[in-house]
Amino acid sequence: MKKTIGLISILMVVLGLAISGCKKEQPDTAAVKPTADNIEIGYANNKRAIRGRDFHLNADVIAGNKITTVIVQILQKADRTYSGNWKFELTWEEFAGVKNTNVHKHFTVPNEAPEGIYDFVFIVNDENGTRLELREELSIIDAANMPVDPLIDRDIFLRNGTMIYYMNTYVEDPLLFKKNDSFTARTQIKQIQGNGVLYTALINRKLKYFPETVDQLDFSKCVIISKVEHSGLSAGSSISTLRNMDGVWGGDTIEIGAGKDAAGNTISGLKAWETGQYDLVILYHNSSYNISVHKSIPISIQYE
C-alpha cells in the first residue's frame, strides 16, 4: 500500500512538472502584443510595387516587451491566377532588443515577380512570445503598364547664373553656396498626365528630416524654392520648375539669405539660414494616379 501511494505521488510530481514545462513553452496570454502606426506600404501608401523598382515601407513599431525580428512577406493569393509561382520574404534582425523603433526600409521588387494582386504581410515578433501580423493587398505591376511613369528628367543647379550641376553630373563638387548667392534649381518631370504637383525644397540635414512624398512636407522645416501644379495634362506630358506658382518664368531661384521662400513662408526658426550641410529635395506627386517620385541631392551652405 505504501509503495502504491509512493508511486502515485511520484507520478503526480512528474505530471505536474510536465504540465509546468508545457505552460512555459506557451506565450503568456496576458503578454502585450506589438503595435504599429504610421504604416506606409509603397510611396504615399499607394500599396503598389513596380517590378525592378525601389519599394518604400514605413512603420512606427512599439513592442510589447522587445522586438526579436521584423519580417515582410509578399504572397500570392489562393483565389488569384498568376503567370508563375513566386513569393518574397525579407527578415530584419537589426531591430532585435528594441522597444520602440521606426522601420523605414527600401528594397527592390524583383523583375521576375508576376504582375497581380498579392498579400503583403508585415510581421513583428516579440520576446514575450507574441506576434503582430498585418495583412494588406499589394499590386505588383510592370512599368510599361502604368498609366503614368513620372521621371525626373532634368535637374540643373546654377549659382549666380553659372551651372554647377547637370543631370547627376557634379560640375563642381561639393556644391557650395554662400550668403547672398542666387541658387537656381531647375527640374523637369516627364511621362505624366492628369493632375499633380512638383516641389523643390532645401532642408538642413541637422533636422534629420527626409521627406519622400509631398504629403510628408513640413513647411516649418523646409525652404521652398518652387512649386508647380498641373491639371488635365494629356498622356506623355511634362512640367518644369522654370515657372513659379504664378506662372512667371524664373520662379525656381532663391537668394541664400532671403527672408521668405517661394511659398511666401518666412525663413526662420528650424529652417533659418545657417552654415551646414543641406539637401535639395525634389518631390512630385500625381494625384490622378497616386504615384510619387523623389530625389535628394546634397549641397553645402556657408553663411557666416
Stockholm file with secondary structure:
# STOCKHOLM 1.0

chainA/1-304         MKKTIGLISILMVVLGLAISGCKKEQPDTAAVKPTADNIEIGYANNKRAIRGRDFHLNADVIAGNKITTVIVQILQKADRTYSGNWKFELTWEEFAGVKNTNVHKHFTVPNEAPEGIYDFVFIVNDENGTRLELREELSIIDAANMPVDPLIDRDIFLRNGTMIYYMNTYVEDPLLFKKNDSFTARTQIKQIQGNGVLYTALINRKLKYFPETVDQLDFSKCVIISKVEHSGLSAGSSISTLRNMDGVWGGDTIEIGAGKDAAGNTISGLKAWETGQYDLVILYHNSSYNISVHKSIPISIQYE
#=GR chainA/1-304 SS CHHHHHHHHHHHHHHHHHHHHHHHHSCCTTSCCCEEEEEEESGGGCCEEETTSEEEEEEEEECSSCEEEEEEEEEECTTCCCSSCCCEEEEECTTTTCSEEEEEEEEECCTTCCSEEEEEEEEEEETTSCEEEEEEEEEEECGGGCSCCCEEEEEEEEETTEEEEETTEESSSSCEEETTCEEEEEEEEEEEEEEEEEEEEEEEGGGCCCCCSGGGCCTTTCEEEEEEEEEEEEEEEEEETTBCTTSCBTTTEEETTCSBCTTSCBCCGGGCCCSEEEEEEEEEEETTTTEEEEEEEEEEEECC
#=GC SS_cons         CHHHHHHHHHHHHHHHHHHHHHHHHSCCTTSCCCEEEEEEESGGGCCEEETTSEEEEEEEEECSSCEEEEEEEEEECTTCCCSSCCCEEEEECTTTTCSEEEEEEEEECCTTCCSEEEEEEEEEEETTSCEEEEEEEEEEECGGGCSCCCEEEEEEEEETTEEEEETTEESSSSCEEETTCEEEEEEEEEEEEEEEEEEEEEEEGGGCCCCCSGGGCCTTTCEEEEEEEEEEEEEEEEEETTBCTTSCBTTTEEETTCSBCTTSCBCCGGGCCCSEEEEEEEEEEETTTTEEEEEEEEEEEECC
//
